[in-house]
């Protein structure tokens, strides 16, 4: 019914529409996941400028002060920051633009260490999930062990899971010559 050329064009159009749909879906999902959170590393030139910045920073709603690991281990966290130190600040949502203007107005040197906090959290969750899946498969392989049928003459391996109970082996009392030998040994 369809000539060969038109069938080819229909397939090409279907493929292109699929590619456009996948691209738009990916772009929209990225836009949905992006929350605008950024981590700034700010250099403090003097205590006066830091106090001005910190006073204005408290008026913004979504701010988290972060401690560097080395700073947390070597310096008292309750003391005021010294000059020429770096402070990490995580700023969320619409406050990012306001805080950038504030940093520029005060002349503070800064750079963005994490551009999108939410995508970083998602990537970490995915890597944890992959690691967990890998460990589950290792556990399932290690947890199984072979057990042979108790039927005489058959030596077919039977896989038994560790959760399955093995039949209890009850010692049978025999009054044969082997029992007398065992009694003499003990």
Short mmCIF file of the C-alpha atoms (twelve columns), coordinates in Angstrom:
data_MODEL
# 
_entry.id   MODEL 
# 
loop_
_atom_site.group_PDB 
_atom_site.id 
_atom_site.type_symbol 
_atom_site.label_atom_id 
_atom_site.label_alt_id 
_atom_site.label_comp_id 
_atom_site.label_asym_id 
_atom_site.label_seq_id 
_atom_site.Cartn_x 
_atom_site.Cartn_y 
_atom_site.Cartn_z 
_atom_site.pdbx_PDB_model_num 
ATOM 1   C CA . UNK A 1   0.000  0.000   0.000  1 
ATOM 2   C CA . UNK A 2   2.782  2.470   0.935  1 
ATOM 3   C CA . UNK A 3   5.658  3.033   -1.459 1 
ATOM 4   C CA . UNK A 4   9.061  2.288   0.017  1 
ATOM 5   C CA . UNK A 5   10.164 5.948   0.059  1 
ATOM 6   C CA . UNK A 6   7.208  7.191   2.117  1 
ATOM 7   C CA . UNK A 7   7.633  4.365   4.629  1 
ATOM 8   C CA . UNK A 8   11.213 5.495   5.167  1 
ATOM 9   C CA . UNK A 9   10.102 9.093   5.731  1 
ATOM 10  C CA . UNK A 10  7.498  7.977   8.256  1 
ATOM 11  C CA . UNK A 11  10.169 6.079   10.181 1 
ATOM 12  C CA . UNK A 12  12.531 9.076   10.102 1 
ATOM 13  C CA . UNK A 13  9.789  11.422  11.335 1 
ATOM 14  C CA . UNK A 14  8.842  8.989   14.116 1 
ATOM 15  C CA . UNK A 15  12.490 8.718   15.193 1 
ATOM 16  C CA . UNK A 16  12.978 12.499  15.188 1 
ATOM 17  C CA . UNK A 17  9.796  13.078  17.197 1 
ATOM 18  C CA . UNK A 18  10.952 10.473  19.728 1 
ATOM 19  C CA . UNK A 19  14.347 12.217  20.066 1 
ATOM 20  C CA . UNK A 20  12.664 15.611  20.562 1 
ATOM 21  C CA . UNK A 21  10.301 14.146  23.169 1 
ATOM 22  C CA . UNK A 22  13.178 12.559  25.123 1 
ATOM 23  C CA . UNK A 23  15.186 15.800  24.983 1 
ATOM 24  C CA . UNK A 24  12.271 17.897  26.253 1 
ATOM 25  C CA . UNK A 25  11.477 15.411  29.012 1 
ATOM 26  C CA . UNK A 26  15.094 15.427  30.168 1 
ATOM 27  C CA . UNK A 27  15.250 19.227  30.129 1 
ATOM 28  C CA . UNK A 28  12.000 19.577  32.074 1 
ATOM 29  C CA . UNK A 29  13.021 17.020  34.684 1 
ATOM 30  C CA . UNK A 30  16.378 18.796  35.158 1 
ATOM 31  C CA . UNK A 31  14.564 22.109  35.599 1 
ATOM 32  C CA . UNK A 32  12.230 20.515  38.158 1 
ATOM 33  C CA . UNK A 33  15.129 19.069  40.189 1 
ATOM 34  C CA . UNK A 34  17.224 22.251  40.203 1 
ATOM 35  C CA . UNK A 35  16.524 24.201  43.368 1 
ATOM 36  C CA . UNK A 36  19.111 26.964  42.930 1 
ATOM 37  C CA . UNK A 37  21.126 26.033  46.018 1 
ATOM 38  C CA . UNK A 38  24.790 26.951  45.815 1 
ATOM 39  C CA . UNK A 39  27.778 26.730  48.140 1 
ATOM 40  C CA . UNK A 40  30.009 29.808  48.271 1 
ATOM 41  C CA . UNK A 41  33.543 29.872  49.690 1 
ATOM 42  C CA . UNK A 42  34.056 33.415  50.979 1 
ATOM 43  C CA . UNK A 43  37.393 34.922  51.958 1 
ATOM 44  C CA . UNK A 44  37.168 37.205  54.985 1 
ATOM 45  C CA . UNK A 45  39.489 40.232  54.664 1 
ATOM 46  C CA . UNK A 46  38.665 41.879  58.016 1 
ATOM 47  C CA . UNK A 47  36.362 41.220  60.941 1 
ATOM 48  C CA . UNK A 48  34.396 44.439  60.311 1 
ATOM 49  C CA . UNK A 49  33.457 43.481  56.767 1 
ATOM 50  C CA . UNK A 50  32.553 39.961  57.910 1 
ATOM 51  C CA . UNK A 51  30.280 41.353  60.645 1 
ATOM 52  C CA . UNK A 52  28.514 43.558  58.068 1 
ATOM 53  C CA . UNK A 53  28.030 40.623  55.717 1 
ATOM 54  C CA . UNK A 54  26.893 38.301  58.509 1 
ATOM 55  C CA . UNK A 55  24.362 40.860  59.821 1 
ATOM 56  C CA . UNK A 56  22.852 41.233  56.343 1 
ATOM 57  C CA . UNK A 57  23.033 37.490  55.746 1 
ATOM 58  C CA . UNK A 58  20.834 36.810  58.772 1 
ATOM 59  C CA . UNK A 59  17.967 38.716  57.105 1 
ATOM 60  C CA . UNK A 60  17.918 36.198  54.268 1 
ATOM 61  C CA . UNK A 61  15.771 33.165  55.006 1 
ATOM 62  C CA . UNK A 62  17.561 30.116  53.595 1 
ATOM 63  C CA . UNK A 63  21.189 30.233  54.750 1 
ATOM 64  C CA . UNK A 64  23.358 27.452  56.197 1 
ATOM 65  C CA . UNK A 65  26.836 28.130  57.535 1 
ATOM 66  C CA . UNK A 66  29.146 25.201  56.798 1 
ATOM 67  C CA . UNK A 67  32.350 24.296  58.597 1 
ATOM 68  C CA . UNK A 68  35.351 22.953  56.747 1 
ATOM 69  C CA . UNK A 69  36.644 19.728  58.241 1 
ATOM 70  C CA . UNK A 70  40.124 21.102  58.906 1 
ATOM 71  C CA . UNK A 71  38.661 24.292  60.390 1 
ATOM 72  C CA . UNK A 72  36.319 22.258  62.572 1 
ATOM 73  C CA . UNK A 73  39.146 20.069  63.904 1 
ATOM 74  C CA . UNK A 74  41.764 22.753  64.564 1 
ATOM 75  C CA . UNK A 75  39.799 25.911  65.394 1 
ATOM 76  C CA . UNK A 76  37.174 26.613  68.045 1 
ATOM 77  C CA . UNK A 77  33.864 26.806  66.177 1 
ATOM 78  C CA . UNK A 78  32.383 29.387  68.562 1 
ATOM 79  C CA . UNK A 79  35.079 32.009  68.061 1 
ATOM 80  C CA . UNK A 80  34.790 34.807  65.535 1 
ATOM 81  C CA . UNK A 81  36.455 34.068  62.148 1 
ATOM 82  C CA . UNK A 82  39.905 35.595  61.676 1 
ATOM 83  C CA . UNK A 83  41.047 37.649  58.689 1 
ATOM 84  C CA . UNK A 84  42.169 35.762  55.571 1 
ATOM 85  C CA . UNK A 85  40.123 32.686  56.476 1 
ATOM 86  C CA . UNK A 86  37.600 31.004  54.235 1 
ATOM 87  C CA . UNK A 87  34.002 30.377  55.249 1 
ATOM 88  C CA . UNK A 88  31.637 28.077  53.335 1 
ATOM 89  C CA . UNK A 89  28.041 29.267  53.098 1 
ATOM 90  C CA . UNK A 90  25.187 27.283  51.534 1 
ATOM 91  C CA . UNK A 91  22.498 29.593  50.177 1 
ATOM 92  C CA . UNK A 92  19.166 28.267  48.888 1 
ATOM 93  C CA . UNK A 93  16.625 29.408  46.352 1 
ATOM 94  C CA . UNK A 94  16.084 33.069  45.466 1 
ATOM 95  C CA . UNK A 95  18.527 34.252  48.158 1 
ATOM 96  C CA . UNK A 96  21.435 33.213  45.898 1 
ATOM 97  C CA . UNK A 97  21.057 36.300  43.685 1 
ATOM 98  C CA . UNK A 98  20.631 38.656  46.663 1 
ATOM 99  C CA . UNK A 99  23.690 37.236  48.397 1 
ATOM 100 C CA . UNK A 100 25.797 37.541  45.216 1 
ATOM 101 C CA . UNK A 101 24.872 41.235  45.009 1 
ATOM 102 C CA . UNK A 102 25.693 41.625  48.698 1 
ATOM 103 C CA . UNK A 103 29.087 39.950  48.265 1 
ATOM 104 C CA . UNK A 104 29.901 42.164  45.277 1 
ATOM 105 C CA . UNK A 105 28.810 45.347  47.102 1 
ATOM 106 C CA . UNK A 106 31.003 44.556  50.124 1 
ATOM 107 C CA . UNK A 107 33.962 43.647  47.907 1 
ATOM 108 C CA . UNK A 108 34.333 40.135  49.345 1 
ATOM 109 C CA . UNK A 109 36.275 37.590  47.304 1 
ATOM 110 C CA . UNK A 110 34.327 34.388  46.765 1 
ATOM 111 C CA . UNK A 111 33.918 31.493  44.400 1 
ATOM 112 C CA . UNK A 112 31.133 28.974  43.943 1 
ATOM 113 C CA . UNK A 113 32.311 25.532  45.085 1 
ATOM 114 C CA . UNK A 114 29.043 23.658  44.397 1 
ATOM 115 C CA . UNK A 115 26.818 25.049  41.668 1 
ATOM 116 C CA . UNK A 116 23.792 22.789  42.192 1 
ATOM 117 C CA . UNK A 117 23.431 21.124  45.589 1 
ATOM 118 C CA . UNK A 118 20.295 19.174  44.702 1 
ATOM 119 C CA . UNK A 119 21.828 17.408  41.684 1 
ATOM 120 C CA . UNK A 120 24.868 16.536  43.813 1 
ATOM 121 C CA . UNK A 121 22.557 14.897  46.379 1 
ATOM 122 C CA . UNK A 122 20.753 12.972  43.616 1 
ATOM 123 C CA . UNK A 123 24.063 11.723  42.151 1 
ATOM 124 C CA . UNK A 124 25.231 10.599  45.599 1 
ATOM 125 C CA . UNK A 125 21.945 8.759   46.146 1 
ATOM 126 C CA . UNK A 126 22.290 6.996   42.799 1 
ATOM 127 C CA . UNK A 127 25.851 5.897   43.570 1 
ATOM 128 C CA . UNK A 128 24.734 4.643   47.009 1 
ATOM 129 C CA . UNK A 129 21.922 2.684   45.372 1 
ATOM 130 C CA . UNK A 130 24.362 1.119   42.891 1 
ATOM 131 C CA . UNK A 131 26.714 0.194   45.728 1 
ATOM 132 C CA . UNK A 132 23.826 -1.314  47.716 1 
ATOM 133 C CA . UNK A 133 22.668 -3.388  44.729 1 
ATOM 134 C CA . UNK A 134 26.177 -4.704  44.217 1 
ATOM 135 C CA . UNK A 135 26.516 -5.692  47.880 1 
ATOM 136 C CA . UNK A 136 23.122 -7.418  47.814 1 
ATOM 137 C CA . UNK A 137 24.168 -9.590  44.913 1 
ATOM 138 C CA . UNK A 138 27.415 -10.473 46.690 1 
ATOM 139 C CA . UNK A 139 25.450 -11.386 49.833 1 
ATOM 140 C CA . UNK A 140 23.071 -13.534 47.846 1 
ATOM 141 C CA . UNK A 141 25.967 -15.379 46.210 1 
ATOM 142 C CA . UNK A 142 27.893 -15.835 49.451 1 
ATOM 143 C CA . UNK A 143 24.785 -16.778 51.428 1 
ATOM 144 C CA . UNK A 144 23.950 -19.880 49.379 1 
ATOM 145 C CA . UNK A 145 25.706 -23.187 49.922 1 
ATOM 146 C CA . UNK A 146 25.240 -26.643 48.370 1 
ATOM 147 C CA . UNK A 147 23.529 -29.497 50.190 1 
ATOM 148 C CA . UNK A 148 23.360 -33.011 48.809 1 
ATOM 149 C CA . UNK A 149 20.200 -35.062 48.746 1 
ATOM 150 C CA . UNK A 150 19.894 -37.658 51.428 1 
ATOM 151 C CA . UNK A 151 18.635 -40.198 48.896 1 
ATOM 152 C CA . UNK A 152 21.224 -42.994 48.654 1 
ATOM 153 C CA . UNK A 153 23.000 -43.232 45.332 1 
ATOM 154 C CA . UNK A 154 22.157 -39.666 44.248 1 
ATOM 155 C CA . UNK A 155 24.748 -36.949 44.457 1 
ATOM 156 C CA . UNK A 156 22.834 -34.088 42.885 1 
ATOM 157 C CA . UNK A 157 23.549 -30.704 44.456 1 
ATOM 158 C CA . UNK A 158 20.576 -28.862 45.870 1 
ATOM 159 C CA . UNK A 159 20.836 -25.141 46.578 1 
ATOM 160 C CA . UNK A 160 19.470 -24.207 49.977 1 
ATOM 161 C CA . UNK A 161 19.107 -20.619 51.119 1 
ATOM 162 C CA . UNK A 162 20.495 -19.686 54.544 1 
ATOM 163 C CA . UNK A 163 16.976 -18.787 55.734 1 
ATOM 164 C CA . UNK A 164 15.698 -22.311 55.060 1 
ATOM 165 C CA . UNK A 165 15.944 -24.580 58.071 1 
ATOM 166 C CA . UNK A 166 17.918 -27.750 57.761 1 
ATOM 167 C CA . UNK A 167 16.298 -30.917 59.113 1 
ATOM 168 C CA . UNK A 168 17.466 -31.657 62.625 1 
ATOM 169 C CA . UNK A 169 19.690 -34.692 62.777 1 
ATOM 170 C CA . UNK A 170 18.681 -36.898 65.671 1 
ATOM 171 C CA . UNK A 171 21.336 -39.421 66.763 1 
ATOM 172 C CA . UNK A 172 20.029 -42.941 66.460 1 
ATOM 173 C CA . UNK A 173 20.896 -45.467 69.128 1 
ATOM 174 C CA . UNK A 174 22.238 -48.681 67.721 1 
ATOM 175 C CA . UNK A 175 23.141 -51.724 69.696 1 
ATOM 176 C CA . UNK A 176 25.440 -53.070 67.015 1 
ATOM 177 C CA . UNK A 177 29.165 -53.758 67.232 1 
ATOM 178 C CA . UNK A 178 30.056 -50.181 66.136 1 
ATOM 179 C CA . UNK A 179 28.341 -48.764 69.200 1 
ATOM 180 C CA . UNK A 180 30.322 -51.043 71.477 1 
ATOM 181 C CA . UNK A 181 33.580 -49.958 69.841 1 
ATOM 182 C CA . UNK A 182 32.653 -46.278 70.239 1 
ATOM 183 C CA . UNK A 183 31.783 -46.850 73.898 1 
ATOM 184 C CA . UNK A 184 35.155 -48.540 74.450 1 
ATOM 185 C CA . UNK A 185 37.035 -45.549 72.976 1 
ATOM 186 C CA . UNK A 186 35.447 -42.996 75.236 1 
# 
